[in-house]
């Protein structure tokens, strides 16, 4: 789960700390922390994501124009892509209202 305030993934952070502790053998056999570390590592390893049938169908029919993307990328890299400063600024207004 991602924390919307800090944009951090607390499960991954906890799992990473647990994996690091297990790798470094810092977790003592008699420690009360070891079961929690083992559980966090197990959850991190066993985590899977399965897409719904609806999402799979939408992804299958999604269109992607590789040439258009390549053209935009080249224009951006070359500094030739037209940016509308006013439109960019106006797109921030709804975001500002949320704050």
Phi and psi in degrees as a GROMACS rama.xvg file:
@    title "Ramachandran Plot"
@    xaxis  label "Phi"
@    yaxis  label "Psi"
@TYPE xy
-96.5331  133.284  UNK-2
-79.8026  118.25  UNK-3
-68.8141  -22.6621  UNK-4
-77.8042  -51.4583  UNK-5
-97.972  -7.29759  UNK-6
55.5938  37.2728  UNK-7
-112.29  153.878  UNK-8
-104.85  95.3114  UNK-9
-64.7176  -31.1348  UNK-10
-67.2  -45.09  UNK-11
-65.0656  -38.5815  UNK-12
-64.0735  -45.2289  UNK-13
-64.2104  -44.0913  UNK-14
-64.2386  -40.2678  UNK-15
-64.5066  -43.3557  UNK-16
-62.0415  -39.2197  UNK-17
-66.4782  -43.9291  UNK-18
-61.7131  -44.1939  UNK-19
-61.6573  -42.3023  UNK-20
-65.2015  -41.198  UNK-21
-66.4702  -42.6621  UNK-22
-61.7145  -37.7808  UNK-23
-87.799  2.87021  UNK-24
57.0823  33.4747  UNK-25
-81.233  -19.5074  UNK-26
-82.7048  113.867  UNK-27
-74.181  145.982  UNK-28
-55.5004  -38.696  UNK-29
-91.4133  0.589214  UNK-30
-68.894  145.69  UNK-31
-75.032  -14.9872  UNK-32
-79.4316  -28.4711  UNK-33
-54.6634  -46.5176  UNK-34
-60.01  -39.0185  UNK-35
-66.924  -39.872  UNK-36
-64.2817  -44.8032  UNK-37
-61.3674  -42.1993  UNK-38
-64.702  -42.8425  UNK-39
-64.3734  -41.1327  UNK-40
-65.2078  -43.6395  UNK-41
-62.2502  -43.5049  UNK-42
-63.7426  -40.5443  UNK-43
-65.099  -39.0587  UNK-44
-74.7432  -37.8151  UNK-45
-85.9368  -0.395839  UNK-46
-70.0112  129.214  UNK-47
-138.457  156.321  UNK-48
-123.583  131.692  UNK-49
-121.347  127.474  UNK-50
-78.8193  144.508  UNK-51
-71.9157  161.091  UNK-52
-60.1375  -38.5249  UNK-53
-62.9123  -44.7561  UNK-54
-66.7405  -39.6253  UNK-55
-60.7257  -41.7255  UNK-56
-65.7685  -41.7827  UNK-57
-64.3423  -41.1898  UNK-58
-64.555  -33.9639  UNK-59
-67.6619  -32.4515  UNK-60
-99.7389  -1.83712  UNK-61
-63.7236  136.199  UNK-62
-94.5415  144.562  UNK-63
-141.61  119.06  UNK-64
-100.457  93.9321  UNK-65
-61.7594  -36.2285  UNK-66
-65.8244  -42.5423  UNK-67
-63.6337  -42.2643  UNK-68
-63.3614  -42.7394  UNK-69
-63.8162  -41.3725  UNK-70
-62.7774  -43.6559  UNK-71
-65.0091  -42.2788  UNK-72
-59.7435  -45.9945  UNK-73
-63.2085  -41.2277  UNK-74
-64.38  -41.265  UNK-75
-64.2321  -45.5455  UNK-76
-64.4017  -34.8497  UNK-77
-84.0336  -5.90091  UNK-78
75.564  21.9394  UNK-79
-108.803  7.85469  UNK-80
-86.5645  123.631  UNK-81
-74.0143  122.641  UNK-82
-110.687  133.653  UNK-83
-97.62  101.489  UNK-84
-57.7507  -39.3445  UNK-85
-64.8988  -43.5074  UNK-86
-65.2349  -38.9124  UNK-87
-63.709  -46.4632  UNK-88
-62.4225  -41.817  UNK-89
-66.2321  -26.8682  UNK-90
-70.5485  -17.5699  UNK-91
-82.1748  -18.4761  UNK-92
-59.3753  -49.2265  UNK-93
-61.3846  -33.7818  UNK-94
-67.3638  -41.0347  UNK-95
-63.564  -35.31  UNK-96
-66.8607  -26.5517  UNK-97
-71.674  -25.3403  UNK-98
